[in-house]
């Protein structure tokens, strides 16, 4: 399961303001974006069924704050319906019922609630490169698909581009129809996905975000989820260029909440979604590249399908396309996307695997679990200015107790105190007495280390942004004792 830690907090801290009842803020004449009179911001709760907050959504939330001059803010509610294999459809119901103001779900889920306007964007093997996805969003085709959600009692706000989904095989690569026959594939359960895998001879089984792959032969995932969920520990192959579909993020709001906003505020939210599209696509690319690099280092095989194999897959999917083309709007959009695909002539996106060896040396930190105990006195080294600079609330960060680091052949897991302590998965490299730990593309910690056979000691901590002091307290207050 994807996990999170203090370092995830800093990026969204300015957006995760204390919730304020919406009705208390919407009656004032100054309650509009850009109003001259200062006011408390309207805070919209935003459900995310995944454990972390996607950078695409962070970009949207930041645009909302910027364009409203701080009068509108987004408060994310991660792990919404955690563990529920039907979390996305349930989230739509929750927004409609007013349990949360806004949310996002994958465009894929809407055909389960009778909305098929997104089918062209999700047609199998059609949008198979980021170049094509960029052109499709520039054409504003996805924006026109939003009209379909209005009949559900929610308001479509915007569609953001997402990462490309591929097949991760536990024991063999899925490169041609014969590889799918009789196999069970885990993934998001929706009508189009079910029909796609049926046409290829496989069965789709619902898999919740971060769920176990036990009993499955494969799963459809984007590379970031494969890495974040550590699925590479139980699977061996990913089809590098068998690009099933992108995962567009559909942002929507409850009707009552949206209608209570001033016209200028409604415009701000919609414009923020549009403005976030280029950044969201860039984030999807970066996530793919970083995840591919990490997965290569961990020994995952990136299998490339030949043109003959890809052609065979497309022939097997012809019945799916025949069914999709019955709907005039879907046919028109598929034709438009196909024209763009011919125009740019981009090959299916295929990450290159450059290394399968974890970059460690003979004198590297021994694999295993290391523990240290932080006290209240340790945390008092952080001043209020330090907490403010770090972006982490003091009440969330200053937690005494036993902390653990787990080193495993280039992988590093940092776990907080308590039996259910939050953790963060990352990677690390060692060169002589220096270690570099990387928890996300923009959060890297470097330090000097020494190991005496029993305890691991860190000094000279350096980190991005304002968190160097925070990480120094956690990493360098006391030695870490090897427990296994």
C-alpha positions as CSV (number, residue, x, y, z in Angstrom):
1,X,0.0,0.0,0.0
2,X,1.2,3.5,-0.7
3,X,2.3,5.2,2.5
4,X,3.0,8.8,3.5
5,X,5.1,10.6,6.0
6,X,5.9,14.1,7.3
7,X,7.7,15.0,4.1
8,X,4.5,14.7,2.2
9,X,2.9,17.2,4.4
10,X,5.0,20.2,3.4
11,X,3.8,20.3,-0.2
12,X,0.2,20.6,0.7
13,X,0.3,22.4,4.0
14,X,-0.7,25.8,2.7
15,X,-3.7,24.2,1.0
16,X,-4.9,22.0,3.9
17,X,-6.4,24.8,5.9
18,X,-8.8,24.3,8.8
19,X,-12.2,23.6,7.3
20,X,-14.8,26.4,7.6
21,X,-18.5,25.8,7.2
22,X,-19.4,26.9,3.7
23,X,-22.7,28.6,4.5
24,X,-21.0,30.9,7.0
25,X,-18.8,32.4,4.2
26,X,-21.1,32.7,1.2
27,X,-23.5,35.5,2.3
28,X,-21.2,38.5,2.5
29,X,-21.0,41.0,-0.3
30,X,-17.2,40.7,-0.1
31,X,-17.4,36.9,-0.6
32,X,-16.0,36.8,-4.1
33,X,-12.7,36.1,-5.8
34,X,-10.6,39.3,-5.8
35,X,-12.9,41.2,-3.4
36,X,-11.3,44.2,-1.8
37,X,-12.5,43.3,1.7
38,X,-10.4,40.8,3.5
39,X,-12.3,37.7,4.7
40,X,-11.8,34.2,5.9
41,X,-11.3,31.8,3.0
42,X,-13.9,29.4,1.9
43,X,-12.4,26.0,2.4
44,X,-13.7,23.2,0.1
45,X,-13.1,19.6,1.3
46,X,-11.8,17.4,-1.5
47,X,-11.9,13.6,-1.3
48,X,-9.1,11.5,-2.8
49,X,-9.5,7.8,-2.6
50,X,-5.7,7.3,-2.9
51,X,-3.3,7.5,0.1
52,X,-1.3,10.4,-1.3
53,X,-2.3,13.6,-3.1
54,X,-1.4,13.5,-6.8
55,X,0.8,16.3,-7.9
56,X,-1.7,17.0,-10.7
57,X,-4.3,17.8,-7.9
58,X,-1.8,19.9,-6.0
59,X,-1.3,22.0,-9.2
60,X,-5.1,22.5,-9.4
61,X,-5.4,23.5,-5.7
62,X,-2.5,26.0,-6.0
63,X,-4.2,27.6,-9.0
64,X,-7.4,27.9,-7.0
65,X,-5.6,29.7,-4.2
66,X,-3.7,32.0,-6.6
67,X,-6.6,32.9,-8.9
68,X,-9.0,33.6,-6.0
69,X,-6.4,35.7,-4.1
70,X,-6.6,33.2,-1.2
71,X,-10.4,33.5,-0.8
72,X,-10.9,29.9,-1.9
73,X,-8.8,27.0,-0.6
74,X,-8.8,23.2,-1.1
75,X,-8.6,20.8,1.9
76,X,-7.7,17.4,0.7
77,X,-9.1,14.3,2.4
78,X,-6.8,11.4,1.4
79,X,-7.6,7.7,1.8
80,X,-11.2,8.4,1.2
81,X,-13.0,5.0,1.3
82,X,-9.6,3.3,1.8
83,X,-9.7,-0.4,0.9
84,X,-13.1,-0.2,-0.8
85,X,-12.8,-1.8,-4.3
86,X,-15.7,0.4,-5.4
87,X,-14.2,3.6,-3.9
88,X,-14.6,5.7,-7.0
89,X,-18.2,5.1,-7.5
90,X,-18.8,5.5,-3.8
91,X,-17.0,8.8,-3.9
92,X,-19.4,10.1,-6.6
93,X,-22.3,9.2,-4.3
94,X,-20.6,10.9,-1.3
95,X,-20.2,14.2,-3.2
96,X,-23.8,14.0,-4.4
97,X,-24.9,13.4,-0.8
98,X,-22.9,16.3,0.5
99,X,-20.5,14.3,2.6
100,X,-17.6,16.1,1.0
101,X,-17.6,19.2,-1.2
102,X,-15.4,18.0,-4.1
103,X,-13.5,15.0,-5.3
104,X,-11.7,13.4,-8.2
105,X,-12.1,9.9,-9.7
106,X,-10.7,8.3,-12.8
107,X,-12.7,8.9,-16.0
108,X,-13.0,5.1,-16.3
109,X,-15.6,4.8,-13.5
110,X,-18.3,6.9,-15.1
111,X,-19.6,4.1,-17.5
112,X,-20.6,2.2,-14.3
113,X,-23.1,5.0,-13.5
114,X,-24.4,5.4,-17.0
115,X,-22.1,8.1,-18.3
116,X,-20.2,7.1,-21.4
117,X,-18.9,10.4,-22.7
118,X,-15.3,9.6,-21.7
119,X,-15.1,6.3,-23.7
120,X,-13.1,7.7,-26.6
121,X,-10.4,9.0,-24.2
122,X,-10.2,5.5,-22.7
123,X,-10.5,3.4,-25.8
124,X,-7.8,0.6,-25.5
125,X,-4.4,1.2,-27.2
126,X,-5.6,4.5,-28.7
127,X,-4.0,7.3,-26.5
128,X,-0.7,5.5,-26.1
129,X,1.8,8.3,-25.8
130,X,2.2,11.6,-23.8
131,X,2.6,13.4,-27.1
132,X,-0.8,12.3,-28.2
133,X,-2.4,12.9,-24.8
134,X,-1.0,16.5,-24.9
135,X,-2.6,17.1,-28.3
136,X,-5.9,15.6,-27.3
137,X,-6.1,17.9,-24.3
138,X,-5.0,20.9,-26.4
139,X,-7.9,20.1,-28.7
140,X,-10.3,20.5,-25.7
141,X,-11.9,17.1,-26.5
142,X,-11.8,16.0,-22.8
143,X,-13.5,19.3,-21.7
144,X,-16.5,18.6,-23.9
145,X,-16.9,15.2,-22.2
146,X,-17.6,16.8,-18.9
147,X,-21.2,17.6,-19.9
148,X,-22.1,14.0,-19.4
149,X,-21.7,14.1,-15.6
150,X,-24.4,16.8,-15.1
151,X,-27.2,14.2,-14.9
152,X,-25.6,12.6,-11.8
153,X,-26.4,15.5,-9.5
154,X,-22.8,16.7,-9.5
155,X,-21.0,19.5,-11.4
156,X,-18.1,18.7,-13.7
157,X,-15.2,21.1,-12.9
158,X,-12.4,19.9,-15.2
159,X,-10.4,17.0,-16.6
160,X,-6.7,16.6,-16.0
161,X,-4.3,14.4,-18.0
162,X,-3.0,11.4,-16.1
163,X,-0.3,8.7,-16.4
164,X,-0.5,5.9,-18.9
165,X,-1.7,2.5,-17.7
166,X,0.2,-0.7,-18.6
167,X,0.0,-4.4,-17.8
168,X,2.2,-5.7,-15.0
169,X,2.6,-9.5,-15.3
170,X,3.4,-11.7,-12.3
171,X,5.1,-14.5,-14.3
172,X,5.1,-13.5,-17.9
173,X,4.7,-10.4,-20.1
174,X,1.3,-9.7,-21.7
175,X,2.4,-8.7,-25.3
176,X,-0.1,-10.6,-27.5
177,X,-3.6,-12.1,-27.2
178,X,-2.3,-15.6,-26.4
179,X,-0.7,-14.2,-23.2
180,X,-4.1,-13.0,-21.9
181,X,-6.1,-16.2,-22.4
182,X,-7.5,-17.6,-19.2
183,X,-5.7,-15.0,-17.1
184,X,-7.1,-12.9,-14.2
185,X,-6.2,-9.2,-14.3
186,X,-6.7,-6.9,-11.3
187,X,-7.8,-3.4,-11.9
188,X,-10.4,-0.7,-11.7
189,X,-13.7,-2.4,-12.5
190,X,-15.7,-0.6,-15.2
191,X,-17.6,-1.7,-18.3
192,X,-15.0,-0.7,-20.9
193,X,-12.1,-2.4,-19.0
194,X,-14.2,-5.6,-18.6
195,X,-15.0,-5.7,-22.3
196,X,-11.4,-5.0,-23.2
197,X,-10.0,-7.9,-21.2
198,X,-12.8,-10.2,-22.3
199,X,-12.0,-9.5,-25.9
200,X,-8.4,-10.5,-25.1
201,X,-9.5,-13.7,-23.3
202,X,-8.9,-12.6,-19.7
203,X,-11.1,-11.8,-16.7
204,X,-11.0,-8.5,-14.8
205,X,-11.2,-8.7,-11.0
206,X,-11.7,-5.5,-9.0
207,X,-8.6,-4.4,-7.2
208,X,-8.7,-1.5,-4.6
209,X,-6.0,1.1,-4.6
210,X,-2.9,-0.6,-3.2
211,X,-4.6,-3.9,-2.9
212,X,-2.9,-7.3,-2.8
213,X,-2.0,-9.1,-6.0
214,X,-2.6,-12.5,-4.5
215,X,-4.6,-14.7,-6.8
216,X,-4.0,-12.5,-9.8
217,X,-1.9,-13.1,-13.0
218,X,-1.5,-9.4,-13.8
219,X,-2.7,-5.9,-13.0
220,X,-3.3,-2.8,-15.0
221,X,-1.4,0.0,-13.3
222,X,0.7,3.1,-14.1
223,X,4.3,2.9,-13.3
224,X,4.1,5.2,-10.3
225,X,1.6,2.9,-8.7
226,X,3.7,-0.2,-9.4
227,X,6.6,1.5,-7.7
228,X,4.7,3.1,-4.9
229,X,2.8,-0.1,-4.0
230,X,6.0,-2.2,-4.4
231,X,4.3,-4.5,-6.8
232,X,7.7,-5.2,-8.3
233,X,8.4,-7.5,-5.3
234,X,5.8,-10.0,-6.6
235,X,5.7,-9.4,-10.3
236,X,8.4,-9.7,-13.0
237,X,7.3,-8.0,-16.2
238,X,5.7,-4.9,-17.5
239,X,4.6,-4.4,-21.1
240,X,6.7,-1.3,-21.9
241,X,4.7,-0.3,-24.9
242,X,1.4,-2.1,-24.4
243,X,-0.2,1.2,-23.3
244,X,-3.8,0.4,-22.5
245,X,-5.1,3.9,-21.8
246,X,-4.3,7.0,-19.8
247,X,-5.9,7.7,-16.4
248,X,-7.5,11.1,-16.8
249,X,-8.5,12.7,-13.5
250,X,-12.1,14.1,-13.4
251,X,-12.6,16.8,-10.9
252,X,-16.2,17.5,-9.8
253,X,-18.2,19.2,-7.1
254,X,-21.6,18.8,-5.3
255,X,-24.3,20.8,-7.0
256,X,-25.4,22.5,-3.8
257,X,-21.9,23.5,-2.9
258,X,-21.1,24.8,-6.4
259,X,-24.3,26.7,-6.8
260,X,-23.7,28.4,-3.4
261,X,-20.5,30.0,-4.7
262,X,-20.4,33.5,-6.3
263,X,-20.2,33.5,-10.2
264,X,-16.6,34.7,-10.0
265,X,-15.7,31.8,-7.7
266,X,-17.2,29.3,-10.0
267,X,-15.1,30.8,-12.8
268,X,-12.0,30.6,-10.6
269,X,-12.5,26.9,-10.0
270,X,-13.1,26.0,-13.6
271,X,-10.3,28.2,-14.8
272,X,-7.9,26.6,-12.3
273,X,-8.6,23.2,-13.7
274,X,-7.9,24.4,-17.2
275,X,-4.7,26.2,-16.2
276,X,-3.5,23.0,-14.3
277,X,-3.6,20.9,-17.5
278,X,0.0,21.5,-18.8
279,X,1.5,21.1,-15.3
280,X,-0.5,17.9,-14.8
281,X,0.8,16.4,-18.0
282,X,4.3,17.3,-17.0
283,X,3.8,15.7,-13.6
284,X,2.6,12.5,-15.3
285,X,5.7,12.4,-17.5
286,X,8.0,13.0,-14.5
287,X,6.2,10.4,-12.4
288,X,6.6,7.8,-15.3
289,X,10.3,8.5,-15.8
290,X,11.1,8.4,-12.1
291,X,9.1,5.3,-11.5
292,X,10.7,3.6,-14.6
293,X,14.2,4.5,-13.3
294,X,13.4,3.0,-9.8
295,X,11.8,-0.1,-11.2
296,X,14.7,-0.8,-13.6
297,X,17.1,-0.6,-10.6
298,X,15.0,-3.1,-8.8
299,X,15.2,-5.7,-11.6
300,X,11.7,-5.4,-13.2
301,X,11.8,-6.5,-16.8
302,X,10.4,-4.0,-19.4
303,X,9.2,-6.2,-22.2
304,X,8.6,-4.5,-25.6
305,X,5.9,-5.8,-27.9
306,X,6.8,-6.0,-31.6
307,X,4.6,-4.2,-34.3
308,X,3.2,-7.6,-35.2
309,X,2.2,-8.3,-31.6
310,X,0.6,-4.8,-31.2
311,X,-1.3,-5.4,-34.4
312,X,-2.6,-8.7,-33.1
313,X,-3.8,-7.0,-29.9
314,X,-5.6,-4.3,-32.0
315,X,-7.3,-7.0,-34.1
316,X,-8.5,-8.8,-31.0
317,X,-10.0,-5.5,-29.7
318,X,-11.9,-4.8,-32.9
319,X,-15.2,-6.0,-31.3
320,X,-14.7,-3.4,-28.5
321,X,-14.3,-0.6,-31.0
322,X,-17.3,-1.8,-33.0
323,X,-19.4,-1.4,-29.9
324,X,-17.9,2.0,-29.0
325,X,-18.5,3.3,-32.5
326,X,-22.3,2.8,-32.2
327,X,-22.5,5.9,-30.2
328,X,-22.2,8.9,-32.5
329,X,-20.4,11.2,-30.0
330,X,-17.9,8.5,-29.1
331,X,-17.3,7.7,-32.8
332,X,-16.7,11.4,-33.5
333,X,-14.2,11.7,-30.7
334,X,-12.4,8.5,-31.6
335,X,-12.1,9.6,-35.2
336,X,-10.7,13.0,-34.0
337,X,-8.2,11.4,-31.7
338,X,-7.2,8.9,-34.5
339,X,-6.6,11.9,-36.8
340,X,-4.3,13.5,-34.2
341,X,-2.5,10.2,-33.8
342,X,-1.8,10.0,-37.5
343,X,-0.7,13.6,-37.6
344,X,1.9,13.4,-34.9
345,X,3.0,9.8,-35.8
346,X,4.4,9.2,-32.3
347,X,5.3,5.7,-31.3
348,X,3.7,4.1,-28.2
349,X,5.4,5.4,-25.1
350,X,8.0,2.9,-24.0
351,X,10.3,3.6,-21.0
352,X,13.9,2.5,-21.5
353,X,15.5,0.4,-18.8
354,X,19.0,1.5,-18.2
355,X,20.1,-0.4,-15.1
356,X,18.8,-3.4,-13.1
357,X,21.5,-3.2,-10.3
358,X,20.9,-1.3,-7.1
359,X,23.6,1.3,-6.9
360,X,25.3,0.1,-3.7
361,X,28.9,-0.8,-2.9
362,X,30.5,-3.6,-1.0
363,X,30.8,-1.3,2.0
364,X,27.2,-0.2,1.8
365,X,24.8,0.0,4.7
366,X,23.8,-3.6,5.6
367,X,20.2,-4.5,4.8
368,X,17.9,-4.7,7.8
369,X,15.8,-2.7,10.2
370,X,17.3,0.1,12.3
371,X,15.5,1.8,15.2
372,X,16.0,5.0,17.2
373,X,13.9,6.7,19.9
374,X,13.0,10.4,19.7
375,X,12.0,12.2,22.9
376,X,10.1,15.3,23.6
377,X,13.4,17.0,24.4
378,X,14.7,16.1,20.9
379,X,11.7,17.7,19.3
380,X,12.1,20.8,21.4
381,X,15.1,21.6,19.3
382,X,12.6,22.7,16.6
383,X,11.6,26.3,17.2
384,X,8.3,27.7,16.1
385,X,10.1,29.3,13.2
386,X,11.6,26.0,12.2
387,X,8.1,24.4,12.2
388,X,6.7,27.3,10.1
389,X,9.5,27.1,7.7
390,X,9.1,23.3,7.3
391,X,5.4,23.6,6.5
392,X,4.6,20.8,9.0
393,X,2.3,21.6,11.9
394,X,4.1,21.1,15.2
395,X,1.2,19.0,16.6
396,X,1.6,16.6,13.6
397,X,5.4,16.5,13.6
398,X,6.6,16.5,17.2
399,X,5.8,12.9,17.9
400,X,8.0,11.1,20.4
401,X,8.5,7.4,20.2
402,X,10.4,4.7,18.2
403,X,11.2,5.4,14.6
404,X,12.4,2.8,12.1
405,X,14.4,2.7,8.9
406,X,14.3,-0.4,6.8
407,X,17.1,-0.8,4.2
408,X,16.5,-3.4,1.4
409,X,18.9,-3.5,-1.6
410,X,18.4,0.1,-2.6
411,X,14.9,0.6,-1.1
412,X,14.4,2.6,2.1
413,X,11.2,2.7,4.2
414,X,10.9,5.2,7.0
415,X,8.3,4.4,9.6
416,X,7.0,6.6,12.4
417,X,6.2,5.6,16.0
418,X,3.3,3.4,17.1
419,X,2.0,0.1,15.8
420,X,0.3,1.8,12.9
421,X,2.9,4.5,12.3
422,X,2.8,6.3,9.0
423,X,5.7,5.5,6.7
424,X,7.3,6.6,3.5
425,X,8.8,4.4,0.8
426,X,11.8,5.7,-1.2
427,X,15.2,4.6,-2.5
428,X,18.8,5.3,-1.5
429,X,22.2,5.2,-3.0
430,X,25.5,5.0,-1.1
431,X,29.0,6.2,-2.2
432,X,31.7,5.7,0.4
433,X,30.5,7.5,3.5
434,X,27.7,9.4,1.9
435,X,24.0,8.4,1.5
436,X,21.4,10.0,-0.7
437,X,17.8,9.0,0.2
438,X,15.1,9.9,-2.4
439,X,11.4,9.9,-1.3
440,X,10.0,11.7,-4.3
441,X,11.3,13.6,-7.4
442,X,11.6,16.8,-5.3
443,X,12.5,15.5,-1.9
444,X,16.0,14.2,-1.5
445,X,18.0,13.9,1.8
446,X,21.8,13.6,1.8
447,X,24.0,12.7,4.9
448,X,27.2,11.2,6.0
449,X,26.9,7.8,7.7
450,X,29.0,5.3,9.7
451,X,28.2,1.8,10.9
452,X,30.1,0.1,13.8
453,X,28.5,-3.3,13.3
454,X,25.6,-2.5,15.7
455,X,24.6,1.1,15.3
456,X,24.2,3.4,12.3
457,X,25.0,7.1,12.8
458,X,24.1,10.0,10.5
459,X,25.7,13.5,10.4
460,X,25.8,16.5,8.1
461,X,22.1,16.2,7.1
462,X,21.1,18.3,4.1
463,X,17.6,18.5,2.6
464,X,15.5,20.4,0.2
465,X,13.4,23.5,1.2
466,X,13.0,24.2,4.9
467,X,13.0,20.7,6.2
468,X,16.8,20.3,6.9
469,X,16.2,21.0,10.6
470,X,13.3,18.6,10.7
471,X,15.2,15.8,9.1
472,X,18.3,16.5,11.2
473,X,16.2,16.0,14.3
474,X,14.8,12.7,13.0
475,X,18.0,11.3,11.4
476,X,20.8,12.6,13.6
477,X,19.5,13.0,17.2
478,X,20.6,9.5,18.2
479,X,22.3,6.5,16.6
480,X,20.1,3.9,14.9
481,X,20.4,0.4,16.4
482,X,20.2,-2.6,14.0
483,X,17.4,-4.9,15.3
484,X,17.6,-7.9,12.9
